[in-house]
Amino acid sequence: MQLKTNLKIIVLILLTNIFSTCYSQKPPEKFGKISIEAFNNNICPIDSNAHAYFIFDYGNSYFRYADTKISSDDAKSSQKGFQLFFSRHFRIKIVDTEGFSWANIEIPLYHDGDEEKIVKIKAYTYNLENDKIVKIKLEKKDVFIEETNKYWTTQKFAMPSVREGSIIEIEYTIKSDFYFNMRPWYFQKTIPILQSEYHVSIPEYFNYHHTQKGYFPIQREADSNRREITITYHQKAEGTAVKEQTYTNRYNYSENIYHYSAKEIPAFPVEGYLRTKENYLSQIEFELQSTKFPNSLMKYYTTSWEKINDNLLGNISFGKELNNASHLKNDVETLKQLDQTDFLLLNSAFNFIKDKMAWNGYKNKYATSSLSKAYKEGTGNCADINLNLTVLLRELGFDTYPVIISTQENGIIHPAHPSISRFNYVISMVKLGNDTLLMDATDPYSEINLLPIRCLNDKGRIVNNTGGSWINLMDYKPYSIIESFKLDVNNDFSINGIDEMALKGYAAYLKKKIIKKYNGITEYQSSIEKGSNDYKINELEVVGLDSTQEDLKLTLKFVQNNSIEKSNDIAFFKPVYQPFISKNPFKLEKRDYPIEFDYPYNVRQIYTISLPENFTITEIPKPLNICTPDGKMRYIYNITQLGNRISLFIMFSQSKSLFLPEEYQGLKNFYQMIVDKQNELILFKISE
């Protein structure tokens, strides 16, 4: 009788604790409680141009102890410990058809041995029909799972019966055994949010670093509370030596509670020259630094960059793999027989890996299984390929190290906040004399010190035996074009032209990728002609297309009709026949985030324009020479006339990759001056 009484007390204490924790924080609205008034106004209260908007977005991250009843014959029941839960409840108003994409929902789930699971989900679409609210439930059959990569899957579904004026409401809860994967919270998105809240409750056993990003202010409140876990342990009888017994232990602990909130959050205005909006959206992130459970030693996760470096070197899918070179033995000997040294041998080895292995499109800092397996199969993720490159170069005698980076779409790394989880990619670095050389063998068009654009993202972290160090990823090679036009204007106003381009650096890299998308030069030529009215290419020559070591050269001989306009005996046309900057990419009244260029620019255009003898030039544009206040961006437009021949020289250069928000208006005006100048006309009279 006493045992039953004790068990009832234990269950009562446990249930009391669970319910008090679960309902300590509530969403702004009860699920399903939709009023007809919500359908009356189909315009966002804070942005009349919005195609959709969040009525509210509520999140809650909290911990629960997995098994509070443990039996001696179930060893697994005592191994789970705390589990991390994330609940989200949100409503979105769909204003018009351009907002329909917000009814396509994706929920990422992590797995590595164990897996995150959605333990609860409710989703409805609400429509107003004949002054009545009709709700349509999301069916289980309409939810599907997509394998994103080795560690992530994505649950996807499209909300049913969505139309203009619909309100969608979704609530779900994720259960996770991965303490490091506490969900970040985005207070700002590309549509407005009327109300956003995030509650986080963390037991004292966990230490997380909180990072707040973005320009829109977020309110933060902190509190603490005492909690209790009651663990019931049931020992089953084992022969005569061990009797059946039940024990209980109570653990009191402190829980740190954080409440983040914001209201009337405007849509994030996405504009050009932005690597990823992830860097500047108002958000809160959490990085697990350490855990300290009762009667256990403290366990550190991301305390310093040096510790992260050492962990990577000891990882079986990273540093340990760098010690395995047996699968490369024969190819190392083949490369040595080329009788090359230094840069020539380095380049040969680099191209060898590019030819040997194809990238499967996956980004990861860890090898898929083993470097040997990926090498033999000839395909792999970026780590499989570039760690193989690193090992190969070491076997050839180069001073080579892997470099972990975060790609552009993944966001920048904050040096003040050590975090292994923020990295998602690996490249290779070589020290050759006084030079530091970076390589990524996943892209057949990349070169030494010319990384794919996805890799151009501030800094990377060298992994070595001395604790690692930072390395700049930017500004190694420019976007460089020298273009020469010879334009002969005919009496019928057609133009016979020759366009000669010499492209280097990223200009050559990008143009090669464009041309290679087509089935040969002829198809590429047709695409150019289709993009321009009354434009016919008579001859197209391309040199250097199939070599990463050669500059790319293009020569086009063409005829252009209807590019000269005539009014009575006056004619006019734009001497900047193919402007490098044709539109101003900066349209915002105000930009609260930096302007990010991927590389320096060095562009030269030289025009020689010849007119018939019966054309008399009456007006030409004036020269222009402008630069930004710091001199990092310059534009020159220099035009001269000698009889019926016009010479025009245009130069655009930029040596700075990052401009601050306070420089935006000046940069916007600078670009507008370029666009305006390049639209100016040459006027001439025509005599019979």
Secondary structure as GFF3:
##gff-version 3
##sequence-region A 1 688
A	DSSP	alpha_helix	2	22	.	.	.	ID=ss1
A	DSSP	alpha_helix	37	40	.	.	.	ID=ss2
A	DSSP	beta_strand	52	65	.	.	.	ID=ss3
A	DSSP	beta_strand	69	71	.	.	.	ID=ss4
A	DSSP	three_ten_helix	75	78	.	.	.	ID=ss5
A	DSSP	beta_strand	82	94	.	.	.	ID=ss6
A	DSSP	three_ten_helix	97	103	.	.	.	ID=ss7
A	DSSP	beta_strand	104	110	.	.	.	ID=ss8
A	DSSP	beta_strand	117	129	.	.	.	ID=ss9
A	DSSP	beta_strand	132	137	.	.	.	ID=ss10
A	DSSP	three_ten_helix	140	142	.	.	.	ID=ss11
A	DSSP	beta_strand	144	147	.	.	.	ID=ss12
A	DSSP	beta_strand	152	158	.	.	.	ID=ss13
A	DSSP	beta_strand	167	176	.	.	.	ID=ss14
A	DSSP	three_ten_helix	179	181	.	.	.	ID=ss15
A	DSSP	beta_strand	185	186	.	.	.	ID=ss16
A	DSSP	beta_strand	193	203	.	.	.	ID=ss17
A	DSSP	beta_strand	206	213	.	.	.	ID=ss18
A	DSSP	beta_strand	219	235	.	.	.	ID=ss19
A	DSSP	beta_strand	245	265	.	.	.	ID=ss20
A	DSSP	three_ten_helix	277	279	.	.	.	ID=ss21
A	DSSP	beta_strand	283	291	.	.	.	ID=ss22
A	DSSP	beta_strand	299	300	.	.	.	ID=ss23
A	DSSP	alpha_helix	305	313	.	.	.	ID=ss24
A	DSSP	three_ten_helix	320	323	.	.	.	ID=ss25
A	DSSP	three_ten_helix	326	328	.	.	.	ID=ss26
A	DSSP	alpha_helix	329	336	.	.	.	ID=ss27
A	DSSP	alpha_helix	342	356	.	.	.	ID=ss28
A	DSSP	beta_strand	358	359	.	.	.	ID=ss29
A	DSSP	alpha_helix	371	377	.	.	.	ID=ss30
A	DSSP	beta_strand	379	380	.	.	.	ID=ss31
A	DSSP	alpha_helix	382	395	.	.	.	ID=ss32
A	DSSP	beta_strand	399	405	.	.	.	ID=ss33
A	DSSP	three_ten_helix	408	410	.	.	.	ID=ss34
A	DSSP	beta_strand	425	432	.	.	.	ID=ss35
A	DSSP	beta_strand	435	439	.	.	.	ID=ss36
A	DSSP	three_ten_helix	453	455	.	.	.	ID=ss37
A	DSSP	beta_strand	459	462	.	.	.	ID=ss38
A	DSSP	beta_strand	469	472	.	.	.	ID=ss39
A	DSSP	beta_strand	479	489	.	.	.	ID=ss40
A	DSSP	beta_strand	495	504	.	.	.	ID=ss41
A	DSSP	alpha_helix	505	516	.	.	.	ID=ss42
A	DSSP	alpha_helix	521	530	.	.	.	ID=ss43
A	DSSP	beta_strand	535	543	.	.	.	ID=ss44
A	DSSP	beta_strand	552	560	.	.	.	ID=ss45
A	DSSP	beta_strand	565	567	.	.	.	ID=ss46
A	DSSP	beta_strand	570	573	.	.	.	ID=ss47
A	DSSP	beta_strand	595	596	.	.	.	ID=ss48
A	DSSP	beta_strand	601	610	.	.	.	ID=ss49
A	DSSP	beta_strand	615	619	.	.	.	ID=ss50
A	DSSP	beta_strand	624	627	.	.	.	ID=ss51
A	DSSP	beta_strand	633	642	.	.	.	ID=ss52
A	DSSP	beta_strand	645	654	.	.	.	ID=ss53
A	DSSP	beta_strand	658	659	.	.	.	ID=ss54
A	DSSP	three_ten_helix	661	663	.	.	.	ID=ss55
A	DSSP	alpha_helix	664	678	.	.	.	ID=ss56
A	DSSP	beta_strand	682	686	.	.	.	ID=ss57
###
